[in-house]
């Protein structure tokens, strides 16, 4: 069931609720004014966010975007109108153009992660340059902050991702965010929805001592700790003893101590 579905108390099954963009288009097509279509869009976005409190803010933002989308000659012609109605007198075709221009930059007008949603989010992504010693170059998209910068201490190009402000529409029910990281043609991390659906998740690279082992070997080490804790060596397999010995040797090297027999 998608987030745009809702139970029908009469027939029982779930029936789809049109995305805000579609509802606004229907309003305009059915004879409503552009202002009414924009208000409809704003209400539907607020409804999907399950917060009527944000409707005034959304409406203000939607109408501001629409005013900017009105053809320049029309804005100039209506600049002296007493009612300041920049939408008055717009031909139907231009009203459609303005509505589509607004919808194009409001991801919330679409079902989350649909092609149109992604396109709209990508259109309003922002680049934030470093402006002082407390900031770093950052790409902001969907509430996600992606920092990419040169780091003198590590002598490398560093990339870090901050998911704290991720839009709620991008978060899964388990509060995780679908993320995939590619370096060149290599997928180095993949917890996307597609990867989960196909059971093709690529885990994050291992660090520290664990980086010296394959994921399968790490699994064995974990089982060794869980299943053989407190038992004698004779109860452990040859592989378990070998892996534990390698891990112990690596730990001793990390602390600069000599390996013990």
C-alpha positions in Angstrom: 0.0 0.0 0.0 1.4 3.4 -1.0 1.3 6.5 1.2 -1.4 7.8 -1.2 -3.8 5.0 -0.4 -6.6 5.1 2.1 -9.3 2.6 3.2 -12.7 2.9 1.7 -15.3 2.3 4.5 -17.9 1.3 1.9 -16.2 -1.1 -0.4 -13.5 -2.3 2.0 -10.5 -2.3 -0.3 -8.0 0.5 -0.4 -8.6 3.2 -3.0 -5.9 5.6 -4.2 -5.9 9.2 -3.3 -4.6 11.4 -6.1 -1.4 13.2 -5.5 -1.7 17.0 -4.7 -0.4 17.8 -8.2 -3.2 15.8 -9.9 -5.9 17.3 -7.6 -4.8 20.8 -8.5 -4.8 20.1 -12.2 -8.3 18.7 -12.0 -9.4 21.8 -10.1 -8.1 24.1 -12.9 -9.4 21.8 -15.7 -12.9 21.7 -14.1 -13.3 25.5 -14.4 -11.6 26.7 -11.2 -9.4 29.7 -11.2 -5.6 29.5 -11.0 -5.8 30.9 -7.4 -8.3 28.2 -6.5 -6.0 25.5 -8.0 -3.1 26.9 -6.1 -5.1 26.8 -2.8 -6.1 23.2 -3.6 -2.5 22.3 -4.1 -1.6 23.9 -0.8 -4.4 22.2 1.1 -3.5 18.8 -0.3 0.2 19.2 0.6 -0.8 20.1 4.1 -3.1 17.1 4.3 -0.4 14.7 3.2 1.9 16.2 5.8 -0.9 15.5 8.4 -0.6 19.1 9.6 -3.3 21.7 9.0 -1.0 24.2 10.8 1.4 24.4 7.9 -1.3 25.3 5.3 -0.8 29.1 5.6 2.9 28.7 5.1 2.5 26.3 2.2 -0.1 28.6 0.6 2.2 31.6 0.9 5.1 29.7 -0.7 2.9 28.3 -3.5 1.4 31.7 -4.4 4.9 33.3 -4.3 6.2 30.7 -6.7 3.2 31.2 -8.9 3.6 34.9 -9.0 7.2 34.5 -10.2 6.1 32.0 -12.8 3.7 34.5 -14.4 5.0 35.7 -17.7 7.0 39.0 -17.3 4.7 41.0 -19.6 1.7 39.9 -17.5 3.3 40.9 -14.2 4.2 44.3 -15.7 0.6 44.8 -17.0 -0.9 44.0 -13.6 1.6 46.0 -11.5 -0.7 49.0 -11.3 -3.9 47.0 -10.5 -5.5 48.1 -7.3 -6.4 44.5 -6.3 -2.8 43.4 -7.1 -4.2 40.2 -8.6 -1.3 39.1 -10.8 -3.3 36.1 -12.0 -6.3 38.1 -13.2 -6.9 37.9 -16.9 -4.4 35.1 -17.6 -5.5 33.0 -20.6 -6.3 29.4 -19.7 -3.1 28.1 -21.4 -0.9 30.5 -19.4 -2.7 29.5 -16.2 -1.8 25.9 -16.9 1.8 26.9 -17.6 2.0 28.7 -14.2 0.5 25.8 -12.3 2.9 23.3 -13.9 5.8 25.6 -13.2 4.8 25.7 -9.5 4.2 22.0 -9.2 7.6 21.4 -10.8 9.4 22.8 -7.8 7.2 21.4 -5.0 8.2 17.7 -4.5 5.4 17.4 -1.9 3.0 17.7 -4.8 3.8 14.2 -5.8 4.0 10.7 -4.3 7.3 10.3 -2.5 10.2 9.0 -4.6 8.0 8.9 -7.8 9.9 10.2 -10.9 8.2 13.6 -10.7 8.9 13.9 -6.9 12.6 13.2 -7.6 12.7 15.6 -10.5 11.2 18.4 -8.4 13.5 17.7 -5.5 16.5 17.7 -7.8 15.4 21.1 -9.3 15.5 22.8 -5.9 18.7 21.3 -4.6 21.1 24.0 -3.2 24.9 24.3 -3.1 26.2 26.0 0.0 29.8 27.1 -0.3 32.2 27.4 2.6 31.8 30.9 4.1 33.9 30.7 7.3 36.0 28.4 9.4 32.9 26.7 10.8 31.4 25.6 7.5 32.2 23.3 4.6 31.0 23.0 1.0 27.6 21.3 1.0 24.9 20.1 -1.3 21.5 20.1 0.3 18.8 18.0 -1.2 15.7 16.5 0.4 16.9 17.7 3.7 20.1 15.6 3.3 23.4 17.5 3.7 26.2 16.1 1.6 29.6 17.5 2.4 32.5 17.1 -0.1 35.8 18.8 0.7 39.6 18.6 0.7 41.0 17.5 4.1 44.6 18.4 4.8 45.1 16.1 7.8 44.0 13.0 6.0 45.3 14.2 2.6 42.2 13.2 0.9 38.9 14.3 -0.7 36.4 13.6 2.1 32.7 13.0 1.6 30.2 12.9 4.5 26.5 12.7 4.7 24.2 14.2 7.4 20.7 12.6 7.5 19.4 14.4 10.6 17.2 16.8 8.6 16.0 14.4 6.0 12.4 15.1 4.8 10.0 12.7 6.6 8.6 11.6 3.2 11.9 10.1 2.4 12.2 8.1 5.7 11.1 4.5 5.9 8.8 3.2 8.6 11.9 2.0 10.5 13.2 5.6 10.4 16.1 4.7 8.1 16.8 6.6 4.9 17.3 4.8 1.6 20.9 5.6 0.5 23.2 4.4 -2.3 26.8 5.6 -2.7 28.7 5.1 -5.9 32.4 5.9 -6.5 33.0 5.9 -10.2 31.3 2.8 -11.5 31.6 0.9 -8.2 28.7 0.7 -5.7 30.4 1.0 -2.3 27.2 1.2 -0.3 23.6 0.4 -1.2 20.6 0.3 1.1 18.2 1.7 -1.4 14.6 0.5 -1.7 15.6 -1.3 -4.9 18.4 -3.1 -3.1 16.2 -4.2 -0.3 13.5 -5.4 -2.7 16.1 -7.6 -4.6 18.0 -8.6 -1.5 21.1 -7.0 -3.0 22.2 -4.7 -0.1 25.8 -3.6 -0.3 27.0 -3.0 3.3 29.2 -0.2 4.3 33.0 -0.9 4.3 34.4 -2.4 7.5 36.8 -0.3 9.6 39.6 -0.9 12.0 40.5 -4.5 12.7 37.3 -5.7 11.1 38.6 -4.3 7.7 41.2 -7.1 7.7 38.4 -9.7 7.4 35.8 -10.5 4.8 32.1 -10.1 5.8 31.8 -13.8 6.0 34.7 -14.0 8.3 33.3 -11.2 10.5 30.0 -13.2 10.7 32.0 -16.2 11.9 33.8 -14.1 14.5 30.5 -12.8 15.9 29.2 -16.4 16.1 32.4 -17.5 17.8 32.0 -14.8 20.5 28.3 -15.7 20.9 28.5 -19.5 20.8 31.8 -20.3 22.3 32.1 -17.6 25.0 33.5 -19.3 28.2 34.0 -22.7 26.6 37.3 -24.5 26.2 39.3 -24.4 23.1 38.6 -28.0 22.3 35.0 -27.1 21.7 35.9 -24.7 18.9 36.4 -25.5 15.2 39.7 -25.0 13.5 38.3 -22.1 11.6 37.1 -20.4 14.7 40.5 -20.8 16.4 42.2 -19.4 13.3 40.0 -16.4 13.1 40.2 -15.6 16.8 44.0 -15.9 16.6 44.2 -13.5 13.7 41.9 -11.0 15.4 44.0 -11.3 18.6 47.2 -10.7 16.6 45.7 -7.7 14.9 44.6 -6.3 18.2 48.1 -6.7 19.7 49.6 -5.0 16.7 47.2 -2.1 17.1 48.3 -1.6 20.7 51.9 -2.1 19.8 52.2 -5.2 22.0 53.9 -8.4 21.1 51.8 -11.3 20.1 51.3 -13.9 22.8 51.2 -17.6 22.0 
